[in-house]
């Protein structure tokens, strides 16, 4: 039930990215640049969501200091949040390497770009 709501909310939230990214690429280079820009934005959103989830999980873990059973239930979620953050950082690094290798772009902290 919650997963369907999450997917729906994600699609609604990301629809402006798809809509504003509707500029028609004229050659392969502009297509790849457009694709890399959209991927950077999606990775930034995932990273922010994972950090928020990790902070929420840590808060739940701290608030349940007297309930050992509940703490044991929270530990796998914290582990998967850390694994997710590592995967997203790896994806961000690969996108940065591709961008700097193919287009000579800069490599730095990803920011949501404004539609052009």
C-alpha positions in Angstrom: 0.0 0.0 0.0 2.7 2.5 1.0 4.9 1.4 -1.9 2.2 2.3 -4.4 1.8 5.7 -2.8 5.6 6.2 -2.8 5.9 5.3 -6.5 3.0 7.6 -7.4 4.4 10.5 -5.4 7.8 9.9 -7.0 6.3 10.0 -10.5 4.4 13.1 -9.7 7.4 14.8 -8.2 9.7 13.8 -11.1 7.2 14.7 -13.9 8.5 18.3 -14.2 12.0 16.9 -14.8 10.6 14.8 -17.7 8.5 17.7 -19.0 11.2 20.3 -18.9 13.7 17.8 -20.4 11.6 17.6 -23.5 14.0 19.6 -25.6 14.6 17.7 -28.8 18.3 16.7 -29.1 19.6 17.3 -32.6 22.7 15.0 -32.4 24.1 12.3 -30.2 26.1 14.7 -28.0 23.1 16.8 -27.1 21.1 13.6 -26.4 23.8 12.3 -24.0 24.1 15.7 -22.3 20.3 15.7 -21.8 20.4 12.2 -20.4 23.3 12.9 -18.1 21.5 16.0 -16.8 18.3 14.1 -16.1 20.3 11.3 -14.3 22.1 13.9 -12.2 18.8 15.4 -11.0 17.4 11.9 -10.3 20.5 10.9 -8.3 20.3 14.2 -6.3 16.7 13.5 -5.4 17.5 9.9 -4.4 20.5 11.0 -2.3 18.4 13.6 -0.4 15.7 11.0 0.2 18.2 8.4 1.5 19.8 10.9 3.8 16.4 11.9 5.2 15.5 8.2 5.6 18.7 7.6 7.4 18.2 10.5 9.8 14.7 9.3 10.5 15.9 5.8 11.1 18.6 7.0 13.5 15.9 9.1 15.3 13.7 6.0 15.6 16.6 4.0 16.9 17.4 6.6 19.6 13.8 7.0 20.7 13.4 3.3 21.2 16.4 2.9 23.5 14.4 1.0 26.0 12.7 -1.4 23.5 15.4 -3.9 22.4 13.0 -5.8 20.0 12.1 -2.6 18.1 15.8 -1.6 17.9 16.6 -5.0 16.3 13.8 -4.4 13.7 15.2 -0.9 12.9 18.9 -2.1 12.3 18.3 -3.7 8.9 16.7 -0.5 7.6 19.7 1.5 8.8 22.0 -0.9 7.1 20.1 -0.8 3.8 20.0 3.0 4.0 23.8 3.1 4.2 24.1 0.6 1.4 21.7 2.8 -0.7 23.8 5.9 0.0 27.0 4.1 -1.1 25.3 2.9 -4.3 23.9 6.4 -5.1 27.4 7.9 -4.5 28.9 5.3 -6.8 26.3 6.2 -9.5 27.1 9.9 -9.0 30.8 9.2 -9.4 30.2 7.2 -12.6 28.1 10.0 -14.1 30.8 12.5 -13.1 33.5 10.4 -14.8 31.4 10.0 -17.9 30.7 13.7 -18.0 34.3 14.7 -17.6 35.6 12.0 -20.0 33.2 12.6 -22.8 32.5 16.3 -22.6 35.3 17.8 -20.4 32.7 18.9 -17.8 33.5 19.7 -14.3 33.3 17.1 -11.5 31.8 18.3 -8.2 28.8 18.2 -6.0 25.6 17.5 -7.9 22.9 20.2 -7.8 19.5 20.2 -9.3 19.8 22.1 -12.6 17.1 24.5 -13.8 15.4 23.6 -17.0 16.6 25.5 -20.0 
